[in-house]
Amino acid sequence: MMATTLGGLDCLVFTGGIGEHAKEIRSAIGERLAWMGVRIDAASNDAARGRINGSDSAVEIFVIPTNEEMTIARHCAALIRGRHAT
């Protein structure tokens, strides 16, 4: 795991369909990463907005919405135009 090589995490971001909408998955990931000081606040996790780490967490944890369809569309359009998307 890269976090071990880096000596831990500064920040953990949940995004995309599962990251934004699956509080159970976020909670399970938080439990698996507890050894690194990850603590997810249950009420914040239920609300799934912005910062969801507990006050005792060594890691900042965020839920950040994304528009995956728009990102895919931009990349496809760039491929059609023959250049890389930015």
N, C-alpha and C positions, 0 to 999 in steps of 0.2 A: 504494500500500500504506500502510495506516494507521501501520505501524511506522516508516516513513520520516518521516512527519509528526510522530510522537511522539519521534523521535530514537533509536529502538531499542526493544528489549523488556527488561522486567525479568524476565518469567516466561513460559513457554510450557507449556500444559497439553494433554495428549492424553487424550481421554475418549471414551466411546461405543464402539460396536462396532469400528470401524476403529482409532480411537485407542488402544483397550485391547489389541487382538489382532493388529495388523499391524506387526510390528517392521520389516519392509522399508519400509513407508510412512513410519514415524517416522524411520528412517534417511535415506530419500530427502529428506524435508522438512528434516532437520537439515543435509544437504549443501547444499540450495538456500538455506538461511539462514546458511550459514557466514560470509558477508560481514558479518553482524551479530554475530559472535562466538559463534554457536550451535555447541556441540560436544556430541554425544551419546556417552556411554560405551557401547561395544558390549556388554559383559557385562551392564550394568544394563539396557540396551535389550532384550536377550534375555530377561531375567528379568521385564521389564515390571512392576516394582513400585516404587511411590513415586518417588523422585528418580532420574532417569536421565542427568543432565548430567555431562559430564566435568569433571575438576578445573580444566581450562583454559577452561571455558565462561564467557562473559560473561553468560549468561542461565541462570537456574534453569529446569530442565525436569522436568516431572512426568507420570506416568501415574496418573490418578485414575479408579477404577471408578465406573460409574454404573448406575442401573437405569432405562433409557429407558422400558420398559413401564410401570413404576410412575408415572413422570412423566406419560406420556400418559394413563393411567387417572385420575390426579388432576385433570388439566385437563378431561377429558371429564366427570367427575363434577361438577366445578364449573360447567361449562356447563349440564349438566342441571338443577342446582340454581339456575341463573340468577345466578351470581356468578363473579368471577375467582378462579383458583387462587392460592394463596400459596406 
